[in-house]
Amino acid sequence: MSNKIINKITVLLAITSTATLAGFSSHNLLLSSQMVTPGVINLPIVQPNLTLKGHSAWIYAIAISPDGNTLASGSYDGTIKIWNLPTGKLLHTFKGHADAVVSLAISSDRRVLASGSWDNRIKLWNLETGTLIRTLDGHQDDVEAIAISPNGKSLASSSADNTIKLWNLDTGKELFTLQNVGWVKSLAFSPDSQKLASGGRDNSIRIWQLNTGNAALLQTFTGHSQEVSSVAFSPDGQTLASGSMDKTIKLWRLGDGKLLHTLTGHSQAVWSVAFSPNGQTLASGSYDRTIKLWDLPSGKLFANFAGHSKSVWSVAFSPNGKTLVSGSSDETIKLWSVPSDTTKVSRLDFRKNLST
């Protein structure tokens, strides 16, 4: 790049509150651009690769099969849709719930799709055929969250009836109920299937040790100032992430319960958090319509995903970690390419490259 072009960019940055920072080839062809604010770290804005449409109402839940070939989505319209990944082709629509489908989980062997609904029921489906295997009745109010254990043996569910239930996934038998646990909005199993995390309206996170026929409370994490809307274990089982209506994400160390980081950046409630398969990235979806990616273990924000026109309710990584999927109140699902380490650029990095 010629000194004349560099000088023009330098002057532009000096005299304006915001500017477009541009990168050029040796032949003065524009390669990339980025809006910047002097003195502020500006992050790359990632645009979606593909948008899936088909639901007629808010999309609350998404789940990706372990082989990465199938995506399930659950909606306020009461249906579940099954999509091919990565093509986005609609394969099936499952109907059977009488109210919104707000939580989904796929078994590790890919045989079973579980769905939780505000009709108080959990349904188990054959993922390939769409055949209803069975309906689990037992909750007395809206089912808010479900999770399938990584070993494929158990299903956990929580409800507005202030209970958590554990079920045998193969037989559908209710194994036990945890009473008076509050209105739990989110559940997650540890990678070894031995622990269950729950987060809810009392602003706390609880870690339960699962035993035959019961569960023992191991830890309680407090620090959020509003409802905990999402919890997720890291792939190594050493860290728990929690997203909250207080606009923050917190990272907790299992074992001693130490708060490692409080991640701030969203301007409204955080609805969903998800770890990448390698545990090096955390994704968060928010009512502010954005998805953010955070570097781990540093906790630094390195990318913003913009494209949804309404709240982002759910985010999930593909098994290879290269694709992020999101579901939104705008009735769409979006597929995004996850930036690699080489694209974790800040404004300062970009400016340094331009001037050398």
Sequence and secondary structure as in RCSB ss.txt:
>XXXX:A:sequence
MSNKIINKITVLLAITSTATLAGFSSHNLLLSSQMVTPGVINLPIVQPNLTLKGHSAWIYAIAISPDGNTLASGS
YDGTIKIWNLPTGKLLHTFKGHADAVVSLAISSDRRVLASGSWDNRIKLWNLETGTLIRTLDGHQDDVEAIAISP
NGKSLASSSADNTIKLWNLDTGKELFTLQNVGWVKSLAFSPDSQKLASGGRDNSIRIWQLNTGNAALLQTFTGHS
QEVSSVAFSPDGQTLASGSMDKTIKLWRLGDGKLLHTLTGHSQAVWSVAFSPNGQTLASGSYDRTIKLWDLPSGK
LFANFAGHSKSVWSVAFSPNGKTLVSGSSDETIKLWSVPSDTTKVSRLDFRKNLST
>XXXX:A:secstr
  HHHHHHHHHHHHH SSEEEEEE TTS EEEEEEE TTS    EE  SEEEE  SS EEEEEE TTSSEEEEEE
TTSEEEEEETTT  EEEEEE  SS EEEEEE TTS EEEEEETTS EEEEETTT  EEEEE   SS EEEEEE T
TSSEEEEEETTS EEEEETTT  EEEEE S   EEEEEE TTSSEEEEEETTSEEEEEEEETTEEEEEEEEE  S
S EEEEEE TTSSEEEEEETTS EEEEETTT  EEEEE   SS EEEEEE TTSSEEEEEETTSEEEEEETTT  
EEEEEE  SS EEEEEE TTSSEEEEEETTSEEEEEE   GGG   HHHHHHHHT 
